[in-house]
Amino acid sequence: MRADVARLLAEPAESVDVDENLLDRGVDSVRLMSLVETWRRDGAAVDFADLAEEPTVTAWTALLRS
């Protein structure tokens, strides 16, 4: 997940803090929808609103594992 976010931001994965607010980092609604579609294609049951509610890698990881 961290790697997917980093790829979207065109940055190395280690530069993405898993607890930082990704909306502040530059993940806008269009980029977020891109992630949602990627993860859905991979079989994840993920919803845009759930990801937007708590936009951190840590929260998204927990959400996708549940």
Secondary structure, 3 states (H helix, E strand, C coil): CHHHHHHHHCCCHHHCCCCCCHHHHCCCHHHHHHHHHHHHHCCCCCCHHHHHHCCCHHHHHHHHHC
